[in-house]
């Protein structure tokens, strides 16, 4: 399927995690990946928080991400997983070491309308970082709240993770359609959402992601193999758009 940059994988601070990730990329014929910290919250607790609410104040292991990405000649690209319960200076002091920012109301509980999240986005703006965000169906964390945040920071590129909320969020496409600085990352969503994103947003506003290791990249690649799209559309989704977000020239 040509060159692929997976815009969303996770790396937990566990022995052998980096080698398993690199092996999986090779197995799937993928060239590069954007890496965010994993293991910040137990999956059983996360699943409960998704339904019932709640949060943790645990810091993600961003140092483990940096360690994993070094000496890979840019194959692994580190993002900073911010904790809104810490002052934004914690991100600002490290921002030059990373290539982007992630905020997750699902993990840390702070909504996208929270001033602490806005402070983090302001730092991202200063460093030219894209912002990856996960939305939830609760006040302050919905896609409409991401739209509000993106309008406050029109110079920042935002990536709506996991195809919106749930796996059939066509409404998210309607909400972000007129917001040129919001792109959609497609992991988790049904094929119909990826297909609709192509027609409603265009290939320039869609990026491929897998959410490895929770989802095997081969599953997400197969989703796109079923779609009727041109090689040019796939090149933009799998390669060009990610490099534009990272501020890189396309190899």
C-alpha positions as CSV (number, residue, x, y, z in Angstrom):
1,X,0.0,0.0,0.0
2,X,3.0,2.3,-0.2
3,X,4.6,4.3,2.5
4,X,2.8,4.5,5.8
5,X,3.3,6.7,8.9
6,X,1.1,5.4,11.7
7,X,0.1,8.6,13.5
8,X,-0.9,7.0,16.8
9,X,0.8,4.2,18.6
10,X,1.4,3.8,22.3
11,X,4.5,2.5,24.1
12,X,4.2,1.3,27.7
13,X,7.4,1.4,29.8
14,X,7.8,-2.4,29.7
15,X,10.8,-4.5,28.8
16,X,11.0,-5.2,25.1
17,X,8.2,-2.8,24.2
18,X,10.2,-0.9,21.7
19,X,11.5,-4.0,19.9
20,X,8.0,-5.4,19.7
21,X,6.8,-2.1,18.2
22,X,9.5,-2.0,15.6
23,X,8.9,-5.6,14.7
24,X,5.2,-4.9,14.3
25,X,5.9,-2.0,12.0
26,X,8.2,-4.2,9.9
27,X,5.6,-7.0,9.8
28,X,2.9,-4.6,8.5
29,X,5.3,-2.9,6.1
30,X,5.0,0.5,7.9
31,X,7.8,3.0,7.8
32,X,7.3,5.3,10.8
33,X,5.1,5.9,13.8
34,X,4.1,8.7,16.1
35,X,4.6,7.4,19.7
36,X,2.7,8.4,22.8
37,X,3.1,7.0,26.3
38,X,1.0,4.1,27.2
39,X,0.5,2.3,30.5
40,X,-0.6,5.5,32.3
41,X,-3.8,3.9,33.5
42,X,-4.9,0.3,33.9
43,X,-7.2,-0.7,31.1
44,X,-10.0,-2.0,33.4
45,X,-10.0,1.4,35.2
46,X,-9.9,3.3,31.9
47,X,-12.9,1.3,30.6
48,X,-14.8,2.1,33.8
49,X,-13.9,5.8,33.5
50,X,-15.2,5.9,30.0
51,X,-18.6,4.8,31.2
52,X,-18.9,6.3,34.7
53,X,-16.4,9.2,34.7
54,X,-13.4,9.7,37.0
55,X,-9.8,10.4,36.3
56,X,-6.2,9.7,37.4
57,X,-3.6,12.3,38.1
58,X,-0.7,10.0,37.1
59,X,2.1,11.3,34.9
60,X,2.7,9.5,31.6
61,X,6.2,8.1,31.2
62,X,7.3,10.5,28.6
63,X,11.0,9.7,29.3
64,X,10.4,6.1,28.2
65,X,9.0,7.4,24.9
66,X,12.0,9.6,24.3
67,X,14.3,6.7,25.1
68,X,12.5,4.4,22.7
69,X,12.5,7.0,19.9
70,X,16.2,7.9,20.1
71,X,18.6,6.2,17.7
72,X,15.7,5.2,15.4
73,X,16.8,7.8,12.8
74,X,13.3,9.4,13.0
75,X,11.4,6.2,12.5
76,X,9.7,6.7,15.9
77,X,8.5,10.2,16.6
78,X,7.9,11.2,20.2
79,X,4.8,13.1,21.4
80,X,4.4,14.5,24.9
81,X,1.4,13.1,26.8
82,X,0.5,16.0,29.1
83,X,-1.0,15.8,32.6
84,X,-3.2,18.9,33.1
85,X,-2.9,18.4,36.8
86,X,0.7,19.6,36.5
87,X,1.7,23.2,35.7
88,X,2.1,23.8,31.9
89,X,5.8,24.5,32.6
90,X,6.3,20.8,32.9
91,X,5.5,20.5,29.2
92,X,7.2,23.8,28.2
93,X,10.5,22.7,29.8
94,X,10.5,19.5,27.7
95,X,8.7,20.6,24.6
96,X,11.8,21.0,22.4
97,X,12.5,17.3,22.9
98,X,9.1,16.3,21.5
99,X,7.2,16.7,18.2
100,X,3.6,17.1,19.4
101,X,1.2,17.1,22.3
102,X,-1.5,14.7,23.4
103,X,-4.3,15.5,25.9
104,X,-6.8,12.9,27.0
105,X,-9.9,13.7,29.1
106,X,-10.5,10.0,29.2
107,X,-7.4,9.5,31.3
108,X,-6.8,12.8,33.2
109,X,-10.4,14.0,33.4
110,X,-9.7,17.7,32.4
111,X,-12.1,18.7,29.6
112,X,-11.1,20.5,26.4
113,X,-12.8,23.6,27.8
114,X,-10.6,23.5,30.9
115,X,-8.2,26.5,31.2
116,X,-5.4,24.1,32.1
117,X,-5.8,22.4,28.7
118,X,-5.8,25.7,27.0
119,X,-2.5,26.6,28.8
120,X,-1.0,23.4,27.3
121,X,-2.2,24.2,23.8
122,X,-0.7,27.7,24.1
123,X,2.7,26.0,24.7
124,X,2.1,23.7,21.7
125,X,1.4,26.9,19.6
126,X,4.7,28.3,20.7
127,X,6.6,25.2,19.6
128,X,4.6,24.5,16.4
129,X,3.3,21.2,17.8
130,X,0.2,19.5,16.6
131,X,-2.3,18.5,19.3
132,X,-3.8,15.0,19.4
133,X,-7.0,14.9,21.4
134,X,-9.4,12.1,22.5
135,X,-13.0,13.2,23.0
136,X,-15.8,11.7,25.2
137,X,-19.5,12.0,25.4
138,X,-19.6,14.2,28.5
139,X,-19.7,18.0,29.1
140,X,-16.4,19.7,28.3
141,X,-14.9,16.8,26.4
142,X,-17.2,16.5,23.4
143,X,-16.2,17.1,19.8
144,X,-17.9,20.4,20.0
145,X,-15.6,21.4,22.8
146,X,-12.6,20.5,20.6
147,X,-14.1,22.7,17.9
148,X,-14.2,25.6,20.4
149,X,-10.6,25.0,21.4
150,X,-9.5,24.9,17.8
151,X,-11.2,28.2,17.1
152,X,-9.3,29.8,20.0
153,X,-6.0,28.5,18.5
154,X,-6.5,28.7,14.7
155,X,-2.7,28.5,14.2
156,X,-2.5,25.1,15.9
157,X,-3.3,21.8,14.0
158,X,-5.5,19.5,16.0
159,X,-6.1,15.8,15.4
160,X,-9.3,14.2,16.6
161,X,-8.4,10.7,17.7
162,X,-10.2,7.4,17.2
163,X,-12.7,8.6,14.6
164,X,-14.5,10.7,17.2
165,X,-16.6,9.2,19.9
166,X,-17.5,5.6,19.6
167,X,-17.1,3.7,16.3
168,X,-19.9,5.3,14.2
169,X,-19.5,9.0,14.9
170,X,-20.6,10.6,11.6
171,X,-21.8,13.6,13.7
172,X,-18.1,14.4,14.5
173,X,-17.5,14.8,10.8
174,X,-20.3,17.4,10.6
175,X,-18.9,19.3,13.6
176,X,-15.3,19.5,12.3
177,X,-16.1,19.9,8.6
178,X,-15.7,23.7,8.6
179,X,-12.7,23.7,10.9
180,X,-9.7,23.5,8.6
181,X,-7.2,23.1,11.5
182,X,-8.9,19.8,12.7
183,X,-7.9,16.5,11.1
184,X,-9.4,13.1,11.8
185,X,-7.3,10.1,12.9
186,X,-9.2,6.9,12.0
187,X,-8.3,4.2,14.5
188,X,-11.3,2.4,16.0
189,X,-14.0,3.7,13.8
190,X,-16.1,1.7,11.5
191,X,-15.2,1.6,7.8
192,X,-18.3,3.7,7.1
193,X,-16.8,6.6,9.1
194,X,-13.4,6.4,7.2
195,X,-15.3,6.4,4.0
196,X,-17.5,9.3,5.0
197,X,-14.4,11.2,6.2
198,X,-12.9,10.9,2.7
199,X,-16.1,12.4,1.1
200,X,-16.9,15.0,3.7
201,X,-13.5,16.2,4.8
202,X,-11.3,15.2,1.9
203,X,-8.1,13.1,1.9
204,X,-6.1,16.1,3.1
205,X,-7.8,16.1,6.5
206,X,-7.6,12.4,7.3
207,X,-4.6,10.6,8.9
208,X,-4.0,6.9,9.4
209,X,-3.5,5.7,13.0
210,X,-3.7,2.3,14.7
211,X,-3.7,2.7,18.5
212,X,-1.1,-0.1,18.7
213,X,-0.8,-2.3,20.9
214,X,-4.5,-2.1,21.7
215,X,-5.3,-2.6,18.1
216,X,-3.1,-4.4,15.6
217,X,-2.1,-2.1,12.7
218,X,-3.0,-4.8,10.2
219,X,-6.6,-4.5,11.3
220,X,-6.6,-0.7,10.6
221,X,-4.8,-1.2,7.3
222,X,-7.4,-3.7,6.2
223,X,-10.1,-1.1,6.9
224,X,-8.7,1.1,4.2
225,X,-8.0,-1.7,1.8
226,X,-11.8,-2.1,1.5
227,X,-12.4,1.5,0.5
228,X,-12.7,2.7,-3.0
229,X,-10.0,5.4,-3.1
230,X,-7.2,6.3,-5.4
231,X,-3.5,5.7,-4.7
232,X,-3.1,9.5,-4.4
233,X,-5.8,9.7,-1.6
234,X,-4.1,6.9,0.3
235,X,-0.7,8.5,0.0
236,X,-2.1,11.7,1.6
237,X,-3.8,9.8,4.4
238,X,-1.0,7.4,5.1
239,X,2.0,9.7,4.5
240,X,1.7,13.2,3.3
241,X,-0.7,14.6,5.9
242,X,1.3,13.3,8.8
243,X,4.5,14.9,7.5
244,X,2.7,18.2,7.1
245,X,1.5,18.0,10.7
246,X,5.0,17.3,11.9
247,X,6.4,20.2,9.8
248,X,8.5,17.8,7.8
249,X,9.2,17.6,4.1
250,X,7.9,14.5,2.5
251,X,10.7,12.0,1.9
